[in-house]
Amino acid sequence: MGFFDHLQKGGAGAFSLQPKKAQIRKVVQTRPAAPAPTRSATKTPDTRSPRVPSSSERSRKTHPLKARSVSSDADARSSKRSTPSRIRKRPTPEQRLSSDDDASDSDASFEVRKRARTSASAEPDPERRLRSVKAFSEEGSRPFKMVHAADISGQKASKFKPAFGAEGKSKQILLQYPSASQQERFESVVPRDNDEFRPIDDIVQVIETVSDNYIPSEEADEFNDETTGIKRRLRRALAVTSETQFREAVGDYNKAIQRLRTSGSLAKHLDTTERISLPWVERILTQIYARTVSPRVDSLRQYENGTDNVYGELLPRFISTIFKETKLKSGQVFVDLGSGVGNVVLQAALEIGCESWGCEMMSNACDLAELQQSEFKARCRLWGILPGKTHLVRGDFLEQESIISVLKRADVVLINNQAFTPQLNNELINHFLDMKEGCKIVSLKSFVPAGHKIQSRNLNSPVNLLQVQQKNYWSNHVSWTDVGGTYFIATKDSSRLKSFMESTL
């Protein structure tokens, strides 16, 4: 189970709708724990990657994502509500998609958690073109390679059983996305183990996300009416364990989406949208992670504490806050040094629409990042979104020419230096000399020593070019601990150094 897997985790036996959460979503899908790996394994130990948390640290909490989880089989559905409990220990790195605590509120049939606040979402960007014209065109209807939900459950058939208490071979369900793209294939199954992928949850979460973000207000009743709306009908079908009613509701949703797309209503509504909200971002990234990294998450165990090869994640809500604090926009450049499996690189391209770069040296993480990047393109096409360009570079970020070059024009650079040695931090500081004025460097440890002042004896220090702000992050913003902490935003600003030098003349 991986970082985003928590989004789909629900109660043991009952269909449980878990809220979509910001930060990739609070549905509970797990994700490999902690900030991203960095630098090459072949280098001498400089601790160039965030610390790998112990299994107990990694999974102190598993937060259901904000996209209600709907999976489970009808048999175990008792009159008792089933609420996902906090996980204390987990054998594999945990990747939490969400960072907010949600109070649960459920009825006898399924669980509905309160949605996470989305205040961390980036500011609206009038310059961004959110809709992919190609995805809504006839050209966009041509088949393309993607990982269907049915592929995941089909590869692990023994770990699933028919949903709704049915017997025999499960039947597929087709789901239409807002674009003209092909439908996704789902199997009507539920996992035998709570940690596995939940196809029924995914269907409901997609429909809710589409209803919330693509449907014009004049058409919303067909989806949101509390008596006859499609979302209400899905809940009712789960409550009474009716596969027939569930399929009918999904079928009517498909027809409605196809009709609204053909009429141009979906495209028109998307064209008026200036921001992609955090829960929406989380839903897409969670789908990508579940189809690429989660089935292979054990490979991340290769990271070792006490070496350069440590794995840890900054959770999506934290990343979204960083985007907001740095005022990152679609026309700018973002760089993640030590990008791990690529979660942050993809989030920047999706949420902000900017040019997004990442560099990672651990081959296992790089392999997973490339799988995510491929599925990312397919998912953006399904959802009809035009993301920023993504670039994933293998190797040592202090040596890769493409990274050294892009740092000179970067607007925001993220360096998860939680476990970096002083030596590595000092090597990085020298690269700040070539960065442009106004570039913002976000780190978990400050590159400027506390109490540092510009003096005649330290005029040549690169840190004199940095103006630093200390910020707080709250609980569940990083994967290796549940407590909050501090981070730093350093802005390259030569004015103070120039003023000092002029005053000494």
N, C-alpha and C positions, 0 to 999 in steps of 0.2 A: 504494500500500500504506500502510496507516495503523497507528495505535498498537496496535490489537488484532489486526492481521493476522498478526503473528508467530506467533500461537497456532496458525495452521494451516499454517505453512510447514514443509516437510519436505525430504527428500532429493530429488534431481533426478528420479530415475526410479522409485524404488521406493515401495511403500506404506510409510510410516514413521509409527509411532505415537509422537507426542511427548507427553510428560507434561503433565498438567494442572498448571498452576502457580498459585500464589497470586499475587495481584496481577493479577488478571483473567486470568490464566492463562498458563501458560507454553506454551501451544501455540504457536506463534509467529504471531501475526497482527500486523501492524504497526499502529502507531497514530500519529497526527500527533504530532510531537515536542513536548516540553517543556511547562511548566506552562500554565495557562490564560490566555487573553487577558483584558484588562481594559479598562475604561473606553472612552469613546466616541471614535471616530475623528475626530469633528468638533471635539474639544477641542484646544486648543493643546498642543503637545508637553510632556507631563509624564512621558513614558515610563511610561504606566500599565499596562503589561503586561509579563510576563516576557520576557526576551530570546529572540529566535528563534535557535536554534542553527544553525550552518552545517551543510551536508549531511553533512560528515565527522563533526562532533560528534554529529549526531542519530543516525547509525547505526553507531556504533562496535561495537555488539553487537546481535545479534538473538537473543533468548533464546527457545527453544521453550517454549511454555507447558506447564503441567503436564498437559495433557490430551493424551495421546499422539496424534500426528498419524498419520492413516491413509491419506493419499491419495497417489496416484501411479499410474502405469500399470504394468501387469504386464510390459510389454516391457522396460523399463529395469531391471527388478529383477535385479541380478547377485548373485553370491554375496558381493560386497563390501558391507559395511554402508555406509549413506549417512547421514552426519551433517551437519545444517545447519551451515554455516560462519558465522563472524562476518562480518557485512556491514560493509564499510569505508565505502562511499559509496552513497548512495541519492538519486535525484532528487527524491523527495517527502518531506515530513515523516514521521518514523517514529513510530508509536505502539506502544510495547512494552507488552504486557499483563502481562509478568511481570518480576520483578526479581531472580530468583535464578539463579546459574550452576548448570547441571545437568550432571553427568557423564553421558555417553550410554552406553547399554548395549543393543546390538541384535544380532539374529541376521541370517541372510542374507536374511530376507524383509522385516522392518520394524524400525524403531528404537523402542526403549522407553527413555525417559529417566526418571531417578529423580524422584519427586515432590518438590516443594519443601516445605520445612518450613512448617507453617501456624501457627507460634507468634504470628505477627502478627495473627491473627484476633482480633476483638473478644471481650470476655469474655461468658459466657452472661448472658442477660437474662431472668429468670423472668417478668417482666411483659410480655414481648413475645408477641403472638399471631402466630405465623409462618404458619399456614395460612390461605388464603383460602377461606372457607366457600362462597362463590359459585362459585369455580373447580371445586369438587368436587361441586357440585349439578347437577341436571338443567338448570337455567338456564345453567350454565357450559358446557353442551354446544352451545349455539347458535353458529353461525358468527360470526366477527368478523374484522375487518381486521388483517392481519399481512403481513410480508414473508417469503414462503417461500424456503427455500434454492434451490428450483428457479427462482424469479424471478431470483435473482442470476446463476446460470449461464445461464439462458435469455436474459438481456439481453446477455450476452457470449459467445454460442454459439461464435464462431470461436476463442475462447481456451480452449476445453475440448475434450476428446475422450473417447470411451467408456472407462470403467474396465474393469479385468480383461482388457484386451487384446481386448475385444469390437469388432465392426465394425457399422456402420450406426447408426441412431438409438438413442440411449440410452433406457433405460426408467426410469420413476420408481420411487422407493421411498418408502413412507409410514412415518412414525415417530410413535409414540404417546408423549406426555408423561405425567407422573404424574396430572395433573388430568383432568377429564371433557371437556376442550377438544378441538377438532378436531385431527386429525393434521397433521403438517407434510409438505409435498411436497419430496422431494429428487430430483435427477437422478443417475443412476449414471455420473458423469463425474469426470475428474481434470483439473487445469489444465495447459496446455502450459507456462506460466510458473510457477515456484515461488512467486511473490508473489501469485498469485491465490487466491481462495476455494477451499477444499477440502471439498466436500460429504461425501465418505466419512469424512474425519477427524471432521467435525462429528457424524455419526451415532454413531461409536464413542465420542466424548467425551461425548455426551449419555447414552448407555447406561451408561457407567462412572460418571458423576456420579449418575445415578438409582440405580444399584446401591449406591453408597457412602452415599447419604444418605436414601433413601426406603424401603428394603427391611428389614422386621423380620428379626432374626437367625434366627428359625425358618424363614424362606423364603429365606435368603441362598444356600444351596447351588445352587439352580437358576441363579443368576447367577454365583457365584464358584468353583464346583467346578473344580479344576485340570484335570480330564479331560472332564467333560460340561457344565460351566457355559457359559452364553451368552457371557460375555466370552472364554472360552477358544476357543469355536467361532468367534467373530469373528476372532480372531487366526489361527486355523488356516486359515480361508477366505482371509485375506489372504496367508498364507504360501504357499498352494498356488494362488493366483490363481483361486479358484473363486467366481464370482458366484452360482452356485446355492446353495452353502453359506452364503455371506454373507446372501443374501436369506432363506434358511430360518432363520438365527439371528435376524435382525431380526424376522421374522414371529413366531417363538416368544417373543421379547422383548415384542412388542406384545400378544400374547395373555396373557402373564403379568401385564403391567402392568394390562391391562383387568380381569383376574380379581381381582387384589389391590386394585384401586380399588373394584370392585363390592362386594367383601367388607368394605371399610372399613379394611383393613390399612394402606394407604398413609396415609390421613388420621390414623389412630390413631398411627402412628409419627411423623408430622410434628408432631402435637400434643405429643409428648414432647420435641421438639427445642427447645432454648433459644438456639441460636446457628446462624447460617448461616456455614459455614466459608469461608475466603478462596478456595480453589480452586472451590468451588461458586459464589461470587459472580463469580469471574472467568469461568466458563463462560457464565453468563447475560449478563454485560456484553460479553463477546467476541462473542457471537451478535448482540447489538443493534448493536454497532459495525460488524461485518462487513456487516450488511444496510442500514445507513444512511449511515455516515460514509465507510467505505472506498471505495465506488464514487465518492465525491465529494471525496476527500481533497485533490485538487489545489487546491481553493478555499482551503485553508489557506495556500497559498503567498503569499496576498495580504499576510500579515503581513510586516513589514519590520524588519530590524535598525536600531537607532538611532532608532526612532520610538516612539510610544505603542502601536503596534499590533504587538506581539510575541507569538509563541505558544510555549508550553512546557507540559509536563505533569508533575505529580507522579504517579508510578506507583502503581497500586493497592496494592501491598504497603506503600508508604510511607503512603498514606492510611489503610490499615487500622491501621497502627501509631499514627497520630495519633488515631484513634478510641479505641484502647485507652489511650493515654497520657492523654487528656482525659476518659476514663470516660464517653463519650457513650452515652446510653441512648435507648430507643425513645420515651419520653415527653418528650424534649427537642427543642430547635430547633437546626438546623445551618444556617450561612450561608457561602457561598463567594463572595467578592468578586472578580470577574474569572473567571467560571466557564467560559469557553471553549465547547466543544461539550457541556458538561454532564456529563462523565464522573464527576466527584467528587460532584455533586449526586445523580446516580442511585445511585452506590455507597453514599452515606450512607442513602438511602431504602431500599435493598435490604438492605445488610449490617446496619444498625442498626434500621431501621424507624422512624426519627424523621421529624419534619417537616423537609423539606430545601429550602433556597432557594439560588438562584444568580442573579447579575447579570452581564451581559456587554454590551458596547457594540458590538462588531464584528458587522455584520449577517451576514456569511458564517458566522461561528461560531454566531450565534444561530439561523440557519436549520437548521444541522446539529443543534444542540441540540434543537430542536423535533421534528425527525425522530426523534432518539434517544428523546425523551420519549414519543412516540406508540408506538414499537416496544417501549419499556420496559414499558408497560402491558400490551401483548399478550404479551410474553414472561413477565411475572410471572403472567399468567393461565394460560399453558401449563404453567408449573412449579408452579402452585398456591400461589404465595407472595403474602402480603399485605404490600406495601411501605408505607413512610411516604409522605405526600403530597409531591409535588414541585411547586415553583414556579420557573419560569424567567422572569426579568425582563430586558427589553431596555433598555439605556441606561446612563447614568453612575451608578455606585453612590453617588456623593456627592450626587446630585440626585434620584434616584427615591424618591418618598414611601413606596412600599411597602417598600423596603429600609431606609430610615431608620427606619421604624416597627418592622420585625421585628428590627432590631439591638437595640432596647430590651428585647426579651425573649429574645434569643438566648443559648444556653448555650455554643456553640462557634462561633467565627468563623475561617474560613481565609482568609488573605490572602497570596497568592503574590507578595510584593513584591520578588522577586529583582532586577527591573530598574526598580523605581520610583525616581523622583527624590526628593531630600530634600523638595522642595515638596509632592509628592503624599503622602508619608509624614506630613508635618506636618498636612496637611488631614485625613487619616484620624484622626490622634491626637485631634483635637477631638471626633470622634464617640464616642470611648471614654468621654467624660464622661457620656453618656446610657445607657451599657450598665449592666446590673444587676450587683450584687455577685456575684462568683464566676464571671462570664463568662470563658471562656478564649479568647485570641486567639493563633492559631498563625500564624507568619510565618517566612520564610526569612532576613529581616534583622530585628534587634531594633529595636523602637520606643523602647527605653530606651538611651540612650548608655552605653557602657562606663564603669564607675566612677561612674555618676550617684549623687548623694546628695541627700537632701532638705535644703535650706537655706532660710534666711529669704528670700534673694533669688530663689528659684525656686518659692515656695509655690504659685503659680498654674499651674504646669506640669501638664498632664494626666498626664504620665508618672509623677508621684508616686503615682498611683492603681494602678500596675501592679507586680506582683511577678513577676519574670521568671526562668524556668529555661532554660538552654541545653541542647540535646539534640544527639545525633549521628545522622545518617542515613548509611547505608552505600552502597556502590557499587550502581549500577543502581536507584536509588530515584527518580531524576528523568530526564527524557528527553533533556536537553541535555548531559549528561556522564555518564561511567561511574564517576567517582570519588565518594567520599562527601563529606559536608560537615556543616554545623550548621544547626539550626533552633531556633526559640524558642517557648516557650509562656508567654504573659503572662496572669496572672490578675488580674482587677480586684479590688483589695483596698484599701479606704480606711483600714484600721486603722493602718498605719504613719504615714500623714499625720496622722491624728487624734492619735496618740501624740506625734508631734513637736510639733504645735501645743499640746497640753496641757502638754508639758514646757517650752515657752517662755513660758507664762503666768506 
